[in-house]
Amino acid sequence: MAAPAAGGVRSLLQFLKLVGQLKRVPRTGWIYRNVKNPESVSDHMYRMAVMAFLVEDKQLNKDRCVRLALVHDMAECIVGDIAPADNISKEEKHQREKAAMEQLTHLLSEDLKKEVYELWEEYEYQSSAEAKFVKDLDQCEMILQALEYEELERKPGRLQEFYDSTAGNFSHPEIVQLVTTINEERNSNIAAARSTVEP
């Protein structure tokens, strides 16, 4: 791990402390749905990075996908997790996150500053096949998490709006296959719950 030249190890430490805040930033969508003990942003990013690591598509740069997954929500350590229900425009959200990424990457060496910021921009503007794949991962991980919360709460079907908001958004074949399997398991849970309450 290379220490930044400008501020040395102190700047690197400050960067790591800021990024560490992601462990304590809960995902807003789950809070709004009264999910008990909701995951943090870093929980979400970690599983996305694992999912990116497991991709089998040889046309994608796997290493780049993992890096994109690790960086895509990094700004939230400063701005928080802004959800659609917060009524903040996409433009305003982008400006806040852009300023946060500038503040964050300023703590890194020139090379790392450029790499981290450019990865964030690549994801934001969906300017590569890898960025588009990681966007698929982002939404897939969310509905997988919704499935798990429904199973933990024993309330199949409760988080339907997360499925509605992502329906038809997936394009990468591996993700489409995974989403289909998630939906099959969820539909099975819902059917089983209905059969136990019907006379």
TAJOPE-V677308 format. One record per residue. N is the residue number from 1. RES is the residue in one small letter. OMEGA is omega in whole degrees, 0 to 359 (999 if undefined). D_LAST is the distance of its C-alpha to the last C-alpha in whole Angstrom. Layout:
BEGIN
N:RES:OMEGA:D_LAST, N:RES:OMEGA:D_LAST
END
This chain:
BEGIN
1:m:183:63, 2:a:177:66, 3:a:179:66, 4:p:183:67, 5:a:186:71, 6:a:184:71, 7:g:179:69, 8:g:185:69, 9:v:179:67, 10:r:178:66, 11:s:178:65, 12:l:178:63, 13:l:179:61, 14:q:178:61, 15:f:182:59, 16:l:177:57, 17:k:178:56, 18:l:179:55, 19:v:177:53, 20:g:177:51, 21:q:181:50, 22:l:176:47, 23:k:185:46, 24:r:176:45, 25:v:180:44, 26:p:178:40, 27:r:189:39, 28:t:182:38, 29:g:180:35, 30:w:177:33, 31:i:181:35, 32:y:179:34, 33:r:177:30, 34:n:175:30, 35:v:180:30, 36:k:180:31, 37:n:182:34, 38:p:179:35, 39:e:175:37, 40:s:176:41, 41:v:181:42, 42:s:174:44, 43:d:181:41, 44:h:182:40, 45:m:180:43, 46:y:181:44, 47:r:175:41, 48:m:180:42, 49:a:177:45, 50:v:179:44, 51:m:179:42, 52:a:179:45, 53:f:184:47, 54:l:182:44, 55:v:182:45, 56:e:181:46, 57:d:184:48, 58:k:179:51, 59:q:178:52, 60:l:173:51, 61:n:186:53, 62:k:181:51, 63:d:180:53, 64:r:178:53, 65:c:179:49, 66:v:180:49, 67:r:178:52, 68:l:179:50, 69:a:181:47, 70:l:185:49, 71:v:195:51, 72:h:180:48, 73:d:186:47, 74:m:182:50, 75:a:183:51, 76:e:175:48, 77:c:179:50, 78:i:186:52, 79:v:185:50, 80:g:181:47, 81:d:181:44, 82:i:182:44, 83:a:178:40, 84:p:181:40, 85:a:180:38, 86:d:179:42, 87:n:174:43, 88:i:184:46, 89:s:178:48, 90:k:180:48, 91:e:180:52, 92:e:178:52, 93:k:180:49, 94:h:181:52, 95:q:179:55, 96:r:182:53, 97:e:177:52, 98:k:179:56, 99:a:179:58, 100:a:179:56, 101:m:176:56, 102:e:179:60, 103:q:181:60, 104:l:187:58, 105:t:176:60, 106:h:181:64, 107:l:184:63, 108:l:174:64, 109:s:184:67, 110:e:181:68, 111:d:182:66, 112:l:178:63, 113:k:181:63, 114:k:183:63, 115:e:183:60, 116:v:181:58, 117:y:180:58, 118:e:175:58, 119:l:179:55, 120:w:179:53, 121:e:180:55, 122:e:178:54, 123:y:182:50, 124:e:184:51, 125:y:179:52, 126:q:190:50, 127:s:178:54, 128:s:176:53, 129:a:180:51, 130:e:179:50, 131:a:179:49, 132:k:178:47, 133:f:181:45, 134:v:173:45, 135:k:174:43, 136:d:179:40, 137:l:182:40, 138:d:182:40, 139:q:177:37, 140:c:179:35, 141:e:180:36, 142:m:181:34, 143:i:173:31, 144:l:178:31, 145:q:177:31, 146:a:177:28, 147:l:182:26, 148:e:178:28, 149:y:177:27, 150:e:179:23, 151:e:179:23, 152:l:181:25, 153:e:186:23, 154:r:178:20, 155:k:182:19, 156:p:178:19, 157:g:186:20, 158:r:186:22, 159:l:185:25, 160:q:186:25, 161:e:178:28, 162:f:177:30, 163:y:179:29, 164:d:184:29, 165:s:182:33, 166:t:184:34, 167:a:178:32, 168:g:183:35, 169:n:188:38, 170:f:182:38, 171:s:183:41, 172:h:185:42, 173:p:180:41, 174:e:180:40, 175:i:177:38, 176:v:180:36, 177:q:180:35, 178:l:179:34, 179:v:178:32, 180:t:180:30, 181:t:176:29, 182:i:181:28, 183:n:178:26, 184:e:180:24, 185:e:180:24, 186:r:179:22, 187:n:177:20, 188:s:178:19, 189:n:181:18, 190:i:180:16, 191:a:180:14, 192:a:180:13, 193:a:180:12, 194:r:183:10, 195:s:180:8, 196:t:181:8, 197:v:180:6, 198:e:181:4, 199:p:999:0
END
